[in-house]
Amino acid sequence: MLAVISLVLCFLSLEVVLRIRHRGTSNPTKLTPAPYRINTERGSRLIPGSDVLYCFESTTQPVRVRVNSLGFRGPEIQTGPHRAVRRLLILGDSVAFGYGVEEGKIFPALTDSVLKQTTPPWEVVNASVEDIGIKEQRMILEEKGSLVCPDAVLIAFYANDSRPPVGFDGEFLREDHVDRWFRTHPGPVAKCYVARFLHFRYRLLLTKLHLYHSPIAARFAWVEPWKLGKWKNSAEELRELIEMAKYDWGAVWFEDGWAVVGKELARIKELCAELDAALLVMYLPMQVQIETSVELTSPQENLREICVANNLPFLDPMPALQGYEALYIDQCHFTERGHRLVARILQEWLIGVLCEHR
């Protein structure tokens, strides 16, 4: 009994110490995926009220990430249906979130500044979150749709959006069982600072001992071959790269994921109908598609077919982006220049589509 009481007191003491030490500005490497983001039972979400400077992995300069009270990147917005402007809600992952780029320079914000000048004026709300898929995007619309009351919803689709909240089943074949428990039970980890601390330390220990075989190794097996760049001029190297990326952006070349995408888009369309909002879809091309000499258009063609079957307006900006350089920070995230080009293409398309729907 004394041993149990001692362990409980030690646990509670450590929890208090960690909460005091990291209160308000959680250490991103030890406690959360990022200081403004947390894993929940329904996938990754932004922490409402966050306002931090954060240096993303693929960048060298810290970027301000401001999250409003609804959990969206950007300024506070008016909730409820009564407002002077119409509203476009963007749902996407880290690409639309604006990974590594200042808030005012990402394509949702640039589009917002243009659409506010139209008649009638529109405002853009960016509900995109890093590392989520189309299932979580649908959940966000379920959670916040009645508060946002959008007149239109834009799905900013990226290649790994068929990815489930805890990853594809195949990723876990080589995973450590303890680490897997932490990853598949985000509730306790989100609520308990000690659990987050122990999870990080456990993974760090296994990594140092060369014993850590997490799903990260399976998901990102493509990274080193991608860096070599042989895929740019070799169809065979490109096929091998896509196979290695099947648990990430390569998912769009495998049929299983498209059934998930079609089902979720149909459900999102139903939710939009309940909200009296138009549903629009845009495909966001990856760097591999833009910079290879091999034609890679089957992903957007599959998505286009789904949109045609559901009578949804569809935009593929890839033809307009080809030929430009310095569009990407890494394999998928746009530079400021990339965001400007995507914004210009999107703005022209939206002005026509939104007028047609209203």
C-alpha positions in Angstrom: 0.0 0.0 0.0 2.8 2.4 0.8 4.5 1.6 -2.5 1.2 2.3 -4.4 0.7 5.6 -2.5 4.3 6.6 -3.2 3.9 5.9 -6.9 0.7 7.9 -7.1 2.2 10.9 -5.3 5.3 10.8 -7.6 3.0 10.7 -10.6 0.9 13.6 -9.5 4.0 15.6 -8.5 5.6 15.1 -12.0 2.3 16.0 -13.6 2.1 19.3 -11.6 5.8 20.1 -12.4 5.3 19.5 -16.1 2.1 21.6 -16.3 3.8 24.5 -14.5 6.9 24.3 -16.6 5.1 24.1 -20.0 2.0 26.1 -19.2 0.9 28.1 -22.2 3.9 27.4 -24.3 4.2 23.6 -24.6 7.6 22.4 -25.8 6.8 21.1 -29.3 9.5 18.4 -29.2 8.4 16.9 -25.9 4.7 17.5 -25.4 2.8 18.0 -28.6 3.2 17.6 -32.4 3.6 21.4 -32.4 2.9 24.1 -29.8 -0.3 25.1 -31.5 -1.6 21.5 -32.4 -2.7 18.5 -30.4 -3.8 14.9 -31.2 -7.4 14.2 -30.2 -9.8 11.2 -30.3 -11.0 12.6 -33.7 -7.6 13.3 -35.2 -5.2 16.3 -35.1 -6.6 19.7 -34.2 -5.3 23.2 -33.7 -5.4 24.5 -30.1 -7.8 27.5 -29.9 -6.2 30.7 -28.8 -2.6 29.7 -29.7 -0.3 32.5 -31.0 3.3 31.3 -31.3 6.4 31.6 -33.4 7.3 28.2 -34.7 10.2 27.0 -37.0 8.9 24.3 -39.2 11.1 21.3 -40.1 11.7 22.3 -43.7 12.2 26.0 -43.0 14.9 28.1 -41.4 12.9 31.1 -40.1 10.2 31.0 -37.5 6.7 31.7 -38.6 3.8 33.1 -36.6 0.9 30.7 -36.2 -2.2 32.4 -34.9 -5.3 30.2 -34.1 -8.7 31.8 -33.4 -11.2 30.6 -30.7 -12.8 28.1 -33.2 -9.5 26.4 -33.8 -8.8 27.8 -37.2 -5.6 29.5 -38.4 -6.3 33.2 -38.8 -8.2 36.0 -37.1 -11.4 35.8 -35.1 -14.6 35.5 -37.1 -18.2 36.2 -36.4 -20.2 33.0 -35.7 -23.8 32.4 -36.7 -25.7 33.2 -39.9 -26.2 36.9 -39.5 -23.3 38.8 -41.1 -22.7 41.3 -43.9 -20.5 39.0 -46.1 -20.8 35.6 -47.6 -18.4 32.9 -46.4 -16.2 30.3 -48.0 -14.8 27.6 -45.7 -11.6 25.9 -46.8 -11.0 22.4 -45.5 -7.5 20.8 -46.1 -4.3 19.6 -44.6 -0.9 21.2 -44.1 -0.7 22.4 -47.7 -3.8 24.7 -47.3 -2.9 25.3 -43.7 0.2 27.1 -45.0 3.1 25.0 -43.6 6.2 27.2 -43.2 4.6 30.4 -44.6 3.3 33.5 -42.8 -0.5 33.7 -42.5 -1.0 36.6 -44.8 1.0 35.0 -47.6 -0.8 31.7 -48.0 -3.4 31.1 -50.7 -6.5 31.1 -48.4 -5.6 34.6 -47.0 -4.6 35.9 -50.5 -7.9 34.7 -51.8 -9.8 36.3 -48.9 -8.3 39.7 -49.7 -9.6 39.5 -53.3 -13.0 38.0 -52.7 -13.8 40.7 -50.2 -13.6 43.2 -53.0 -16.2 41.3 -55.1 -20.0 42.0 -55.3 -21.3 40.6 -53.1 -18.2 40.3 -50.9 -17.0 37.0 -49.6 -14.7 36.1 -46.8 -12.5 33.0 -46.6 -12.1 31.0 -43.4 -9.2 28.5 -43.3 -10.1 25.4 -41.3 -7.2 23.4 -42.6 -5.0 21.4 -40.1 -1.7 19.7 -40.6 -1.5 16.0 -41.1 -5.2 15.3 -41.4 -7.2 13.5 -44.2 -10.6 13.9 -45.8 -12.2 11.9 -42.9 -11.0 14.5 -40.4 -12.0 17.3 -42.7 -15.5 15.9 -42.7 -15.4 15.7 -38.9 -14.4 19.4 -38.6 -17.3 20.4 -40.8 -19.6 18.3 -38.5 -18.1 20.0 -35.4 -18.0 23.6 -36.6 -20.3 23.9 -39.5 -23.3 25.2 -37.6 -21.0 27.9 -36.0 -19.3 29.0 -39.2 -22.5 28.8 -41.3 -20.6 28.8 -44.7 -22.2 29.7 -48.0 -19.7 27.5 -49.7 -17.1 24.8 -48.7 -13.9 24.2 -50.6 -12.1 20.8 -50.2 -8.4 21.5 -50.9 -7.5 17.9 -51.7 -3.9 16.6 -51.4 -2.5 13.2 -52.4 -2.5 11.6 -48.9 -6.0 12.7 -47.9 -7.3 9.1 -48.0 -5.0 8.5 -45.0 -6.9 7.4 -41.9 -6.5 9.4 -38.6 -4.1 6.8 -37.1 -2.5 5.7 -40.4 -2.8 2.9 -42.9 -2.9 -0.6 -41.4 0.3 -1.6 -43.3 2.3 1.1 -41.5 2.0 -0.7 -38.2 3.6 -4.0 -39.2 7.0 -2.9 -37.9 5.8 -0.7 -35.1 6.8 -1.0 -31.5 3.7 -2.0 -29.5 4.2 0.5 -26.7 4.6 3.4 -29.1 1.6 2.1 -31.1 -0.6 2.3 -27.9 0.4 5.9 -27.3 -0.4 6.7 -31.0 -3.8 5.0 -31.0 -4.9 6.4 -27.7 -4.4 10.2 -28.2 -7.0 11.0 -25.5 -4.9 10.1 -22.4 -1.8 11.5 -24.1 -3.5 14.8 -24.8 -4.8 15.2 -21.3 -1.8 14.0 -19.3 1.5 15.8 -19.5 3.3 12.8 -17.9 2.0 10.5 -20.7 3.2 12.9 -23.4 6.6 13.2 -21.6 7.0 9.5 -21.2 6.0 8.8 -24.8 8.6 11.2 -26.1 11.3 9.8 -23.8 10.5 6.2 -24.7 10.8 6.9 -28.5 14.0 8.8 -27.9 15.5 5.9 -25.9 14.6 3.4 -28.6 16.0 5.6 -31.3 19.3 5.9 -29.5 19.4 2.1 -29.1 18.6 1.6 -32.8 15.5 -0.3 -31.7 12.8 2.1 -32.8 10.7 0.9 -35.8 7.8 3.2 -35.8 5.3 3.7 -38.7 7.2 6.8 -39.6 9.8 4.6 -41.2 7.2 3.0 -43.4 5.4 6.2 -44.2 8.5 8.2 -45.1 10.5 5.4 -46.8 10.4 7.6 -49.9 12.4 10.5 -48.5 15.9 9.6 -49.3 15.2 8.4 -52.9 13.1 11.6 -53.4 16.1 13.7 -52.4 18.3 12.0 -55.0 16.0 13.3 -57.7 16.5 10.4 -60.2 12.7 10.3 -60.5 12.7 13.5 -62.4 13.8 11.9 -65.7 13.2 8.2 -65.1 9.8 6.5 -65.3 11.1 3.4 -63.5 12.6 5.4 -60.6 9.3 7.3 -60.4 7.3 4.1 -60.1 9.6 2.8 -57.4 9.3 6.2 -55.5 5.5 6.0 -55.7 5.5 2.5 -54.4 7.7 3.6 -51.4 5.3 6.5 -50.8 2.1 4.4 -50.7 1.5 5.3 -47.0 1.8 9.0 -47.8 1.4 11.0 -51.0 1.7 7.8 -53.1 -1.7 6.7 -51.8 -3.5 8.4 -54.8 -2.0 5.8 -57.1 -3.7 2.9 -55.3 -7.4 2.1 -55.8 -8.3 1.4 -52.1 -8.0 5.1 -51.1 -10.4 6.3 -53.8 -13.3 4.4 -52.3 -12.7 6.3 -49.0 -12.5 9.6 -50.9 -15.7 9.0 -52.8 -17.6 8.0 -49.6 -16.3 11.0 -47.6 -17.0 13.5 -50.4 -20.6 12.2 -50.6 -21.0 12.6 -46.9 -19.5 16.1 -47.0 -22.0 17.0 -49.8 -24.8 15.9 -47.5 -23.5 18.1 -44.7 -23.2 21.0 -47.1 -26.8 20.5 -48.2 -27.9 20.7 -44.5 -26.0 23.9 -44.2 -27.3 25.3 -47.5 -23.7 25.6 -48.7 -22.2 24.8 -52.1 -19.4 22.2 -52.2 -16.4 22.8 -54.3 -13.2 20.7 -54.8 -9.7 21.7 -55.7 -6.7 19.3 -56.4 -3.4 20.4 -55.0 -0.5 18.9 -57.1 2.6 17.6 -55.4 6.1 18.6 -56.3 6.8 15.2 -58.0 4.0 15.9 -60.5 5.2 19.4 -61.4 8.9 18.6 -61.7 9.0 15.2 -63.4 9.3 14.8 -67.2 6.8 11.8 -66.9 3.2 12.6 -67.3 1.4 12.1 -63.9 -2.3 13.1 -64.1 -4.2 10.0 -63.0 -4.8 11.2 -59.4 -6.6 14.4 -60.5 -8.5 12.5 -63.2 -9.8 10.0 -60.6 -10.8 12.9 -58.4 -12.5 14.7 -61.3 -14.5 11.5 -62.0 -15.8 11.5 -58.4 -16.7 15.2 -58.6 -18.5 14.7 -61.9 -20.5 11.8 -60.5 -21.5 14.0 -57.5 -22.1 17.1 -59.6 -19.3 19.1 -57.9 -17.3 21.9 -59.4 -13.7 20.8 -59.7 -10.4 22.8 -60.2 -7.1 21.3 -61.2 -4.4 24.1 -61.1 -1.6 21.8 -62.2 -1.5 22.8 -65.9 -1.2 26.4 -64.9 1.6 25.7 -62.5 3.8 23.6 -64.8 6.9 25.4 -66.1 7.4 27.5 -62.9 10.3 27.0 -60.5 10.7 27.5 -56.8 7.1 26.6 -56.0 7.8 24.1 -53.2 9.5 24.2 -49.8 9.6 20.4 -50.0 7.7 17.5 -51.6 4.3 19.2 -51.1 4.2 22.5 -49.3 4.2 25.7 -51.3 6.6 28.5 -51.0 5.3 32.1 -51.0 5.6 32.1 -54.7 3.6 28.9 -55.0 0.9 30.2 -52.8 0.6 33.4 -54.9 0.2 31.4 -58.1 -2.3 29.0 -56.6 -4.2 32.0 -55.2 -4.4 33.7 -58.6 -5.7 30.5 -60.2 -8.2 29.9 -57.4 -9.5 33.4 -57.3 -10.3 33.5 -61.0 -12.1 30.2 -60.8 -14.0 31.0 -57.6 -15.3 34.3 -58.8 -17.0 32.4 -61.7 -18.2 29.4 -59.7 -19.5 31.3 -56.7 -21.5 33.7 -58.9 -22.9 30.7 -60.8 -24.0 29.0 -57.5 -25.7 32.1 -56.2 
